[in-house]
Amino acid sequence: MERRSFLKSAGAAALFINAPSDLVAAAASAKPQANGEWDQGQVRHLLPTVSDTEILIKASFLEPQIYPPVLRVDGNAVTGKMTDTQGEFWQFHMSNLKPGRTYRLSLKSHRGVSLCQPWELSTFPDKNSSPGQFRALFLSCVGGHEAMGFLTPAVRNRLLKRALSFKPQATIVNGDHVYWDLLSPVTSKGDYGGATEKAIKIAGQFDRAGLVLGGDNEAVLKKVVGPQLTPIYGADFRSTPVFFLQDDHDYFDNDDATDSIITFPPSYFMMQLARATQSMYYPEFLADKSRPKGLPYSYAADRPAGVSESFGTIRYGNLAEIVLYDVRRTATLAGPSAVYVDANVEKWLIDRTQSNEVDNLIHCPSNPPGWSLGKWGEWYPDVLIAEEKKLTTAIQKPYWQSGWLKQHDRLMSALSANQSRTPLVISGDMHSIALGSMMRSGTHDFSSHPVNVALSGTGGTYQGGWPSSGRRKTPAMTSLVLDFKEEIKPIEQHGFTLVDFTKNKMVLSFFKWDVHSQSIEDIDSLMPFHVKELPRA
């Protein structure tokens, strides 16, 4: 829809009352970055992350680098560390930087030959500073191989460039960067399954008894993951810090439980595939003083110093904090005492939620609260009655663990209990855009201070990946264990969400693009279809 048509709508005019002023201006003038504006040179992809004092970059090159390339950060040099065994993938980690400073970066070969054009990247403000604003971009499920029916990388890249045109200062990509399920009886032989004849022809087969790096498995992994990441992101995020959170498909399987197999917690081989993918393609989470060093999958000897693989912190001065947590790696199957996140992780999350160091705090789990599809690996006990397209809790969900809901209630209760902030959770997974308020969960009453919950939108779902067009034949629905008010019922379209933080409020701007009714060119002029202002409590 063109801007002039959009602004003719009285509803649209009312919508923009709450939108950040620079976002309204950007809606008129923002344009995706044109190809060729920045010379990538030998760089195939480049994804950075930052904290207030550190930078971590993952990069790959068109040709293997026999000797370590060098990253220059202003006047300082950082020698790259190889993350594969062939010299195609490298990481660069620098600490002891100054907060809130823009650095000039350049990548060169060991002989001093430029590998790409220099660029700029800024560290976050000092944790004790008081920045006036912060804008974060949220999206999920951007993965998928084009040959398996997913959107072309060019279309997904175009959607990302439109999001970048609004100049977010951080990007959170929540789960499902890779779709290549290997063992799930439901999906491994389906449209995007890694056990299909088409998949084997594209990439070959993994040897589950072999090493992931240093043998044939490494070549298979690159053929699987590369097309789902490198042409989509390229180097477009070189100046925008990214935070990639892993979910079930990033472990190369769907969350399924049957009498023959339970896919999670991940097996050793699944773990190695997920760890290798992260090590090569996108950054881990940098250290944060408020996050304990001993959390699972943190401070591993084979990773950059101090990083966590599954639990992250985005801290923007004392204005905003976003806590990110993967619910798959530490999930347990212990009935009433089962958890999704390790007990020490839960303690960290609740401690941060109760603390008043920052004006705004968001939870960003890899598994979304609020809605259900009746799947096994959810927070909730709901079962889908497919022929009636409705949920029920009267039927016991096979292999579902009641402790998962108990942990959900503890986390949501902590969010609701802090009266000095407005509770907000943003997640993905369900290939939808949605917004609502959780008023109650079981016996836990949040009505005096409801927990706001949003689904950010998806960047790459294929036609059969929408809940309504897949095997479930219905969109996501609110769980029956909740009292929940929906402001945006789940919309099955591609899109993303921007969140603007100021001291007194958060403003959520939702974007959508309909692959069936809109042209690819329409992506370049997408504007918010819904704006929600959340005043600080």
N, C-alpha and C positions, 0 to 999 in steps of 0.2 A: 504494500500500500504506500502511495506517495505521501510525502509530508503534508502537502497542501490538502489532500483528501482527509488525512488523519486529523488535522487541526480544525477541519470543518465540523467535526463531531463535538457536540456539547459535552458528551461523556469524556472525550479525550481532553478537552480543555480543563474539566474538573480534575481529571487524573493528574495533570501536570502541576496542579497547585502544590502538591506535596513533593514533587520530584526536585532533587538538587538542581540549583540554577544552572550550574555548568553542564549538567546532564541534558537539560532542555536545550541549551545552546549547541551542545554536541550533536543532538538529534538532527539539527539542521545542517551542520557542516561536516561532521565526522565522516571520513571515507577510509575504507580499508587501505592498508599500505600497498602501494603498487609494487609488483615484482620488479626486481632490478634496482630498487632504490639503495639497497645495501648489498655490497659484494660479499657473498658467502665464500668465495674462493674455493678452498679445498674442504670446507666444513660441510658435512652432510646434515648434522643436527647439532643444536646447542641449547641446553636448558640449564639456567642458573637458579640457585636459591640463595637467600641472604638472611642474616640476623642483624643485630645492631653492630656486631664486631667481626662477623665472618662472612665469607663468600665460598660457595661450593658450586662447581660447574661440571656438568656431564656433556661430553662432546664426542662426535664420531667424524671420521674423515673419509673422503672419497678414495684415497689411497692409504694403505697401512703406513704408519710412521715407524720406521726402523729404530730411530732414536727418539727419546722423549721430547715432545714439543714443550714450549715454554709460554706461560701466560705472564704477561707483564701487567701489573696493577699499579698505575702511576709509575713510580720509579723502582718498584720491587718486582722481583722475578719469582715465579713459582714453577717448578719443574713438574710436568704432568706425570700421573701414575696410570699405567695401563690397567684396564679393567676387563679386557678379554685376553686371549693368548695370541692374537694375530696382529696387534698394533693398530686396529681400526678404532678402538674405543678408549677414551682417556678421561680422567677426572683431574680437577684442579681445585685445591683447597687452600684458602688463605685465612689466617686469623689475626688478631690484634689490630684490626682496622678501626677507624674512627666512626662513631655513630653518626647517622644523618648526613653522610658525605657522598657526593657523586664522584666515582672513580672512572678514569679512562683506562680501558682494557684493550689489550692487543694479544693476538696469538701468533707465535712464530715457530718455525722449525728450529732444530738445534743449531742450524747454521745462520739463523737470523732472518730467514726468508718469511715474509708475511704469509700466513695461511688464510687470512680473511681480513676484511676491513676492520679497523678499530671501532669500538663502541663504548657506551657508557652504562654503568650500573651503580645504583645507589644502595647503601646500607640503610637499615631501618633506624629511626630515631633512638636516642638513648632511652632506656626503660623508664627513667625518672623524669623525662621531658613531657611536655604537654602539647603535642601537635594539635592543630585545629581541626584536621580532617584526615580520613583514611578511606580509601575505596578498595574493595576486594571483589574479585570475580569468582563466581562459583559455577561449576558445571560438572557433569559426570558422564560415564559410559561413552567415551569418545572412541574407544577401540573398535576393532573389527577389520578383517581382511576384505579388500574390495572384491576379490575373486569369489568370496563367499556370500556376496549379495549386499554388502554394506555400502553406505554412501561412498562416493569416490573421495580419496584424500583431498582433492582440490576443493570439493564442496565443504568438507569439514574444516579445511584450512580457511576457507572464506568466512565461515561462521565465526571461527576464532579471531580472525582479523577484524571482523565487525565488533566483536567484544573488546578487542584491544584498542579500537579507535576511541573508546570512552576513557582510555588512560587509567586502568586500574593499577594500583600500586602493589598488588599481589594477586596471584591466581591459585585457586584451589581446585584440583581435578580429582574428584572423589570416586575412585574405583573403576574397575573394568576397563583398563587400558588395553587389555588383550582378551580376545575371544578365541580359544582353541582347546575346548574341553576334551579330556583324554579318556576318562573312565566312567563318567556319569551315564547310567543306563538311559537317561532321558535325552541328554544333549550331545554326548560324544559322537553319535552317529546321525545327528540332526544337521540342520542347515550350516552351522558353523563348527561342527564337531571336528576335532583333530584326528578322529579314528575313521573318517570317511575316505573313500577312494580319492576324491578331489583333493582333500587336505594332504594325503600322503604323496600325491603327485606333485603338489606345490612345494612341499618342504621336506618330505621324507618322514621317517618314523623315529621316535625317541627310543633309546635303549634305557629302560628304567633301572637296569643294573649297572649302567655306565656313569662315568663322570659327566657333569653338565658342561664344564669348561675344559678345553684341552683335547677334545675328541670329536667324533661325529655329531654328538649331541649339540655341540656349540654351533656347528653349521646349520643344523635343523632349527635351533632356537633363533638364530639371526634371520632365517628365512621366514619364520613365523612372526616374530615380533617387529622386525624392521619395517615392513609395509604398513603396520598398524600404528606406528609412531613417527618415524623420521619424516615422511612427506607431509604429515599432518601438522607437525609443529615446526619443522625446519629450524631456522634461527630467528623466527619472528618474536620469540619471547626472550631474546638476549638481554633486554633491559627491563624485563618484568619478572620478578622472582616467582617461581612456581613451587607448588607443594602437592605432590602426587601421593594419594592415599590408596593403598591396595585393598581390593575386595575379592570375592570368591573366584571370579574368572581369571584374575591375575595369578592365581595358583594353578591355573590350567584345569579347572573343573567347576561345575555348577554345584551349588549347595543342595545335595540330594541325600536322602536316607531311605533305604529299602532293606529287605531281609538279606540281600546279597552284598550290599555295600553302603557304607556311610562315608561320604567324601571329606568331611571335616570333623575334627581339626586336621590340617594338612599333613600328608605323609612326608617322609624325608625327601623323596624325589620332587614332590610338589614344592616343598620349601626351597630346594636348590634351584628350581626353575624360576620361582618368584624372586629369590635373592639375586640370581644372576641377571635377570631382567632389570631389576632396580639398579644394580651396580653399574650396568652398562648404559642404560638409557635415561634415567631420571634421578634427581638428587634425593638422598636421604634427608632426614630432618636434623638440622643443626642443634647443637647443645643449647640448653636453656637452664639458667641457675635455679629456676623454680621447678624444674622437672628432675626427679631423682635419677641418678646415674645408673641405678641397678634395675631399672625397668627391663622386662624381657626384650631381647633383640636390640639392646642398646650397648654402645661402647664395645662392639665386637672388634677383635684384633685385626680382622681383614677389611675393615671399613675406615673411612676418614676419621680422624680423632674426634671422639665425643659424640658422634651422631647416633640417632635412633632410627631404626628401620620402619617401625610401626606406630610410633607415638610422637606427635609433633606439636610444636608451639609456634604460633605467629603472634609476636608481641610488638605492638606499634606504640611505643612510649607508654604513657599511662592512659591512653585513649581506648585501646582495644586489645583484646586477646582472643585468639581462636585456638581451641584445643582440638587436635585431630587424633582419632584413634581407630585402628584396624581391629575389628571384632573377630576375625577369623583365626589368627595365629594362636591365640591363647584360649580359645573356646574349650570348654570341658563338657563331658557327657556324664554328669554326676547327679542327675535328678534334681532334687530340691536345692542342693548346694552348688549346682552347675553355674558357671559364669561365662560370659562372652569375653570380657577383658579380665586379665589377671587381677587378683585382689590388690596388689600394690599399684596397679594402674588405676583401678577404681578409687583408691585412696587419694592418689594424685589429682584425679578429676574432681573429686568432691572438695578437696582442699582448695583448688583453684577457684571452684565455683563459690565457695564460702568466703574466699578472700575478697577484699574490696580495694585491691591495689589498682585496678583498672576501672574505667567508667563503663565499658561494655565488654561482655564475654559471650562467645558463641561456642556451643558444642558442635562438632562436625564428625559424627561416627560414620563408619563405612556401611552400616546397616540402619535404615531409616526407622525412627519411631513414628507413630501416628497411623500409618496405613498398613494394610496387609493384602497379600495376594494368595494367602493360604499356603505359602511355601513352607517347607520344613525349617529352613535356617533363618527364621524371623524371631523377633522379640516375643511374638504373640502366639497363643494356642489356636488361633482361628484355622478352620479347615474350609476349603472351598468346595461347595457342592456345584460342580461344573454345569450340570444340566439345568440347575435353577439359577445359576450365576449369582450366588449369594454365599455369605460366610456363615459358619456356625461354630459354636464352642461345645455343642452337645455331643459331638463326635471327638474322641481322643485323637490327637495328631500323632501318628507313629513317630517314635524316637525324639519327639520334641521334649525339651528339658524345662521343667517349671522354674528352675533357678534363674534362667535367662530373664524371665519376666520380673523376678524379684530384683535382679540387678537393674533392670530398666526402671523400676519404681524408685529405687534408691537414687539413681541419677536424676530422674525427673523431679523427685522431691527436693533434692538439693538445689536444683535450678529455681524451683518455685519458692523455696524458703528464703532466698536472698532478696529482701524487699528493696534493696538499694539499686537493683538493676532490673531490666526487662529481660525475661528468659527467652532464649532463642536457640533452636537447633536447626541446622541446615544439612541435608544429606542428599543422596542420589539413589542409585540402584534400580529404582522402579520405572525408569524410562518415562518420567512424567514431570510436569510442572504442577506444583500444588502449594497451598498455604492453608493453615488452620491453627486452632487453639485447643490445647489439651486441658480440659477442665477437671478430669478425674481419671485415675487408673485404678481399677479395683476399689479398694477401700481408701485409697490415697486421694484426698480432695485438694485440687489445685485452683478451685474456682475463684478464690480471692486474689490469686496472682497466677493466671494461666500461663502455660508454657507454649510459646509460639513455635510452630514447626513448619518448615518449608522443604519442598523438593525442588532442586535447583534447575532441572532440565537436563536433557541429554544432548551430546554433540555428535552421536554417530550411529544411532539405532537403525538396524535394517528392517525391512517390511515385516518379517515374522517376529521381530523382537518386541513389538508393542504388546503389552499384556492382552489387549482386546483382540489382536489379530493372531496371537500365538495360541498355545494349547489351552490357556485359561479362558479365553473368549470374554473377558470382562476387565474393565479398568481396576486399578487399585481401589480398595474401599477402606474406610476407617475400621479399626479393630473393634470387635464387640465388647472387649474388656474396658473400653474407654468411653468417657463422655467427651465428645470432640465436635467442635464447631468448624465447618469447612468454609473458608472464604473463597478459595479457588479449588474446585473439585479437580482431581487429577486430569491434566490435559496431556494427551499422548502426541506431542509434537517436539521437534528439536528446539532447543533454546538454551538460555543461560540466565543467571541472576546476578545483578550487581547489588552490593550492600555498601551504603555510605554511612560512615560513623562520624558523629560529632559528639561533643560532651553531653548533650542533652537528648540525643535521639539516634536511632538507626533508621535508615530509609532503604527499603527493598524495592528494586526495580526489576520486573520480570519481563523477559523477552521470549518470543516464540516465532517459529517459522514452520509453515505447513508444507511439507514436501509434495503433497498432493494437489494443493490449490495455488501455490505461489511459485514464481519462477526463481531460479538461482540468483538472478540479478536483484531480486527483492531483498536478499540477505543484506545487501550493501546499504539499505536504508531502514533496517529494522529499528523500531523504537519501542519503549516499554508499553505493553498492553495493560499492565496493572502496576500500581505503585502503592506500597504500604508503609506508612510512617509508624514507627514504634517509639513513642516518647519514653525517655528514661524514667523508671519508676521513682 
